[in-house]
Amino acid sequence: MNKSKKKFDFAPIGKAIKNARVSKGMTREQLCNIIDIDPRYLAHLENDGRCPSMDLFYRLVTYFNISVDYFFLQQGQKTECTTEQQALIHDVMKLDTDMVHCLQGVANALLQYKQKKQ
């Protein structure tokens, strides 16, 4: 039986981990001391899309409170977010309702500006 298996692209999650680490002002070495892995290995996870063990994956996403459902549910669909958009989504999830409404107003104003410019 020749079933073609779809390989999961870990690169977007690796970039989200890197963005979360950088936004916390952490160096690779600092994070590696906390989670007990080699900095070169973390660099491969963040930059090359290497897939970690399930245990390490869990430790990283829970440490940074990264929601991974988007990454798993969106794989293979036509609409994909850029790394910057994924980082923004991650940050928006931390906002309270009033802040989200304010951000929505800014987003609407930007979209209107873009539409007028075209």
CNS distance restraints for C-alpha pairs under 8 A (distance, minus, plus):
assign (resid   8 and name CA) (resid  75 and name CA) 7.52 0.50 0.50
assign (resid   9 and name CA) (resid  49 and name CA) 7.06 0.50 0.50
assign (resid   9 and name CA) (resid  75 and name CA) 7.84 0.50 0.50
assign (resid  10 and name CA) (resid  14 and name CA) 6.24 0.50 0.50
assign (resid  10 and name CA) (resid  49 and name CA) 4.92 0.50 0.50
assign (resid  10 and name CA) (resid  50 and name CA) 6.53 0.50 0.50
assign (resid  10 and name CA) (resid  51 and name CA) 5.90 0.50 0.50
assign (resid  11 and name CA) (resid  15 and name CA) 6.18 0.50 0.50
assign (resid  11 and name CA) (resid  45 and name CA) 7.63 0.50 0.50
assign (resid  11 and name CA) (resid  46 and name CA) 7.18 0.50 0.50
assign (resid  11 and name CA) (resid  47 and name CA) 7.14 0.50 0.50
assign (resid  11 and name CA) (resid  48 and name CA) 6.44 0.50 0.50
assign (resid  11 and name CA) (resid  49 and name CA) 3.69 0.50 0.50
assign (resid  11 and name CA) (resid  50 and name CA) 7.16 0.50 0.50
assign (resid  12 and name CA) (resid  16 and name CA) 6.19 0.50 0.50
assign (resid  12 and name CA) (resid  49 and name CA) 7.37 0.50 0.50
assign (resid  12 and name CA) (resid  71 and name CA) 7.39 0.50 0.50
assign (resid  12 and name CA) (resid  83 and name CA) 6.58 0.50 0.50
assign (resid  13 and name CA) (resid  17 and name CA) 6.18 0.50 0.50
assign (resid  13 and name CA) (resid  46 and name CA) 7.85 0.50 0.50
assign (resid  13 and name CA) (resid  49 and name CA) 7.73 0.50 0.50
assign (resid  13 and name CA) (resid  68 and name CA) 7.65 0.50 0.50
assign (resid  13 and name CA) (resid  71 and name CA) 6.97 0.50 0.50
assign (resid  14 and name CA) (resid  18 and name CA) 6.27 0.50 0.50
assign (resid  14 and name CA) (resid  45 and name CA) 5.37 0.50 0.50
assign (resid  14 and name CA) (resid  46 and name CA) 4.06 0.50 0.50
assign (resid  14 and name CA) (resid  47 and name CA) 6.59 0.50 0.50
assign (resid  14 and name CA) (resid  48 and name CA) 7.79 0.50 0.50
assign (resid  14 and name CA) (resid  49 and name CA) 5.70 0.50 0.50
assign (resid  14 and name CA) (resid  50 and name CA) 7.79 0.50 0.50
assign (resid  15 and name CA) (resid  19 and name CA) 6.06 0.50 0.50
assign (resid  15 and name CA) (resid  46 and name CA) 5.27 0.50 0.50
assign (resid  15 and name CA) (resid  47 and name CA) 6.67 0.50 0.50
assign (resid  15 and name CA) (resid  49 and name CA) 7.98 0.50 0.50
assign (resid  15 and name CA) (resid  83 and name CA) 6.64 0.50 0.50
assign (resid  16 and name CA) (resid  20 and name CA) 6.06 0.50 0.50
assign (resid  16 and name CA) (resid  46 and name CA) 7.92 0.50 0.50
assign (resid  16 and name CA) (resid  66 and name CA) 7.75 0.50 0.50
assign (resid  16 and name CA) (resid  83 and name CA) 6.96 0.50 0.50
assign (resid  16 and name CA) (resid  86 and name CA) 7.03 0.50 0.50
assign (resid  16 and name CA) (resid  87 and name CA) 6.23 0.50 0.50
assign (resid  17 and name CA) (resid  21 and name CA) 6.11 0.50 0.50
assign (resid  17 and name CA) (resid  46 and name CA) 6.55 0.50 0.50
assign (resid  17 and name CA) (resid  60 and name CA) 7.21 0.50 0.50
assign (resid  17 and name CA) (resid  61 and name CA) 7.22 0.50 0.50
assign (resid  17 and name CA) (resid  64 and name CA) 7.42 0.50 0.50
assign (resid  17 and name CA) (resid  66 and name CA) 7.70 0.50 0.50
assign (resid  18 and name CA) (resid  22 and name CA) 6.08 0.50 0.50
assign (resid  18 and name CA) (resid  46 and name CA) 5.52 0.50 0.50
assign (resid  19 and name CA) (resid  23 and name CA) 5.94 0.50 0.50
assign (resid  19 and name CA) (resid  87 and name CA) 6.66 0.50 0.50
assign (resid  20 and name CA) (resid  24 and name CA) 6.29 0.50 0.50
assign (resid  20 and name CA) (resid  64 and name CA) 6.32 0.50 0.50
assign (resid  20 and name CA) (resid  87 and name CA) 7.65 0.50 0.50
assign (resid  21 and name CA) (resid  25 and name CA) 6.51 0.50 0.50
assign (resid  21 and name CA) (resid  26 and name CA) 5.45 0.50 0.50
assign (resid  21 and name CA) (resid  27 and name CA) 7.30 0.50 0.50
assign (resid  21 and name CA) (resid  28 and name CA) 7.80 0.50 0.50
assign (resid  21 and name CA) (resid  31 and name CA) 7.70 0.50 0.50
assign (resid  21 and name CA) (resid  64 and name CA) 7.51 0.50 0.50
assign (resid  22 and name CA) (resid  26 and name CA) 5.63 0.50 0.50
assign (resid  22 and name CA) (resid  27 and name CA) 7.11 0.50 0.50
assign (resid  26 and name CA) (resid  30 and name CA) 6.10 0.50 0.50
assign (resid  26 and name CA) (resid  31 and name CA) 6.61 0.50 0.50
assign (resid  27 and name CA) (resid  31 and name CA) 6.48 0.50 0.50
assign (resid  28 and name CA) (resid  32 and name CA) 6.04 0.50 0.50
assign (resid  28 and name CA) (resid  39 and name CA) 5.88 0.50 0.50
assign (resid  28 and name CA) (resid  42 and name CA) 7.18 0.50 0.50
assign (resid  28 and name CA) (resid  43 and name CA) 7.65 0.50 0.50
assign (resid  29 and name CA) (resid  33 and name CA) 6.15 0.50 0.50
assign (resid  29 and name CA) (resid  39 and name CA) 5.75 0.50 0.50
assign (resid  30 and name CA) (resid  34 and name CA) 6.55 0.50 0.50
assign (resid  31 and name CA) (resid  35 and name CA) 6.25 0.50 0.50
assign (resid  32 and name CA) (resid  36 and name CA) 5.22 0.50 0.50
assign (resid  32 and name CA) (resid  37 and name CA) 5.04 0.50 0.50
assign (resid  32 and name CA) (resid  38 and name CA) 6.14 0.50 0.50
assign (resid  32 and name CA) (resid  39 and name CA) 5.84 0.50 0.50
assign (resid  32 and name CA) (resid  42 and name CA) 7.41 0.50 0.50
assign (resid  33 and name CA) (resid  37 and name CA) 6.99 0.50 0.50
assign (resid  35 and name CA) (resid  59 and name CA) 7.41 0.50 0.50
assign (resid  35 and name CA) (resid  60 and name CA) 7.93 0.50 0.50
assign (resid  37 and name CA) (resid  41 and name CA) 7.04 0.50 0.50
assign (resid  37 and name CA) (resid  42 and name CA) 7.25 0.50 0.50
assign (resid  38 and name CA) (resid  42 and name CA) 6.56 0.50 0.50
assign (resid  39 and name CA) (resid  43 and name CA) 6.16 0.50 0.50
assign (resid  40 and name CA) (resid  44 and name CA) 6.39 0.50 0.50
assign (resid  41 and name CA) (resid  45 and name CA) 6.40 0.50 0.50
assign (resid  42 and name CA) (resid  46 and name CA) 6.12 0.50 0.50
assign (resid  43 and name CA) (resid  47 and name CA) 5.78 0.50 0.50
assign (resid  43 and name CA) (resid  48 and name CA) 7.53 0.50 0.50
assign (resid  44 and name CA) (resid  48 and name CA) 4.90 0.50 0.50
assign (resid  44 and name CA) (resid  49 and name CA) 6.57 0.50 0.50
assign (resid  44 and name CA) (resid  50 and name CA) 5.79 0.50 0.50
assign (resid  45 and name CA) (resid  49 and name CA) 5.16 0.50 0.50
assign (resid  45 and name CA) (resid  50 and name CA) 4.67 0.50 0.50
assign (resid  45 and name CA) (resid  51 and name CA) 6.53 0.50 0.50
assign (resid  45 and name CA) (resid  52 and name CA) 7.03 0.50 0.50
assign (resid  46 and name CA) (resid  50 and name CA) 7.70 0.50 0.50
assign (resid  52 and name CA) (resid  56 and name CA) 6.04 0.50 0.50
assign (resid  52 and name CA) (resid  57 and name CA) 5.79 0.50 0.50
assign (resid  53 and name CA) (resid  57 and name CA) 6.05 0.50 0.50
assign (resid  54 and name CA) (resid  58 and name CA) 6.05 0.50 0.50
assign (resid  55 and name CA) (resid  59 and name CA) 6.26 0.50 0.50
assign (resid  56 and name CA) (resid  60 and name CA) 6.14 0.50 0.50
assign (resid  57 and name CA) (resid  61 and name CA) 6.25 0.50 0.50
assign (resid  58 and name CA) (resid  62 and name CA) 5.94 0.50 0.50
assign (resid  59 and name CA) (resid  63 and name CA) 5.86 0.50 0.50
assign (resid  60 and name CA) (resid  64 and name CA) 6.35 0.50 0.50
assign (resid  61 and name CA) (resid  65 and name CA) 5.54 0.50 0.50
assign (resid  61 and name CA) (resid  66 and name CA) 4.83 0.50 0.50
assign (resid  61 and name CA) (resid  67 and name CA) 7.25 0.50 0.50
assign (resid  61 and name CA) (resid  68 and name CA) 7.67 0.50 0.50
assign (resid  62 and name CA) (resid  66 and name CA) 6.43 0.50 0.50
assign (resid  66 and name CA) (resid  90 and name CA) 6.72 0.50 0.50
assign (resid  67 and name CA) (resid  90 and name CA) 7.31 0.50 0.50
assign (resid  68 and name CA) (resid  72 and name CA) 6.47 0.50 0.50
assign (resid  69 and name CA) (resid  73 and name CA) 5.79 0.50 0.50
assign (resid  70 and name CA) (resid  74 and name CA) 5.70 0.50 0.50
assign (resid  71 and name CA) (resid  75 and name CA) 6.26 0.50 0.50
assign (resid  74 and name CA) (resid  79 and name CA) 7.63 0.50 0.50
assign (resid  74 and name CA) (resid  80 and name CA) 7.08 0.50 0.50
assign (resid  81 and name CA) (resid  85 and name CA) 5.61 0.50 0.50
assign (resid  81 and name CA) (resid  86 and name CA) 6.11 0.50 0.50
assign (resid  82 and name CA) (resid  86 and name CA) 6.26 0.50 0.50
assign (resid  83 and name CA) (resid  87 and name CA) 6.17 0.50 0.50
assign (resid  84 and name CA) (resid  88 and name CA) 6.23 0.50 0.50
assign (resid  85 and name CA) (resid  89 and name CA) 6.19 0.50 0.50
assign (resid  86 and name CA) (resid  90 and name CA) 6.20 0.50 0.50
assign (resid  87 and name CA) (resid  91 and name CA) 6.27 0.50 0.50
assign (resid  88 and name CA) (resid  92 and name CA) 6.03 0.50 0.50
assign (resid  89 and name CA) (resid  93 and name CA) 6.32 0.50 0.50
assign (resid  90 and name CA) (resid  94 and name CA) 7.24 0.50 0.50
assign (resid  91 and name CA) (resid  95 and name CA) 7.17 0.50 0.50
assign (resid  92 and name CA) (resid 100 and name CA) 7.00 0.50 0.50
assign (resid  95 and name CA) (resid  99 and name CA) 5.81 0.50 0.50
assign (resid  95 and name CA) (resid 100 and name CA) 6.16 0.50 0.50
assign (resid  96 and name CA) (resid 100 and name CA) 6.30 0.50 0.50
assign (resid  97 and name CA) (resid 101 and name CA) 6.29 0.50 0.50
assign (resid  98 and name CA) (resid 102 and name CA) 6.33 0.50 0.50
assign (resid  99 and name CA) (resid 103 and name CA) 6.11 0.50 0.50
assign (resid 100 and name CA) (resid 104 and name CA) 6.01 0.50 0.50
assign (resid 101 and name CA) (resid 105 and name CA) 6.34 0.50 0.50
assign (resid 102 and name CA) (resid 106 and name CA) 6.50 0.50 0.50
assign (resid 103 and name CA) (resid 107 and name CA) 6.17 0.50 0.50
assign (resid 104 and name CA) (resid 108 and name CA) 6.11 0.50 0.50
assign (resid 105 and name CA) (resid 109 and name CA) 6.19 0.50 0.50
assign (resid 106 and name CA) (resid 110 and name CA) 6.22 0.50 0.50
assign (resid 107 and name CA) (resid 111 and name CA) 6.19 0.50 0.50
assign (resid 108 and name CA) (resid 112 and name CA) 6.17 0.50 0.50
assign (resid 109 and name CA) (resid 113 and name CA) 6.15 0.50 0.50
assign (resid 110 and name CA) (resid 114 and name CA) 6.13 0.50 0.50
assign (resid 111 and name CA) (resid 115 and name CA) 6.12 0.50 0.50
assign (resid 112 and name CA) (resid 116 and name CA) 6.24 0.50 0.50
assign (resid 113 and name CA) (resid 117 and name CA) 6.17 0.50 0.50
assign (resid 114 and name CA) (resid 118 and name CA) 6.48 0.50 0.50
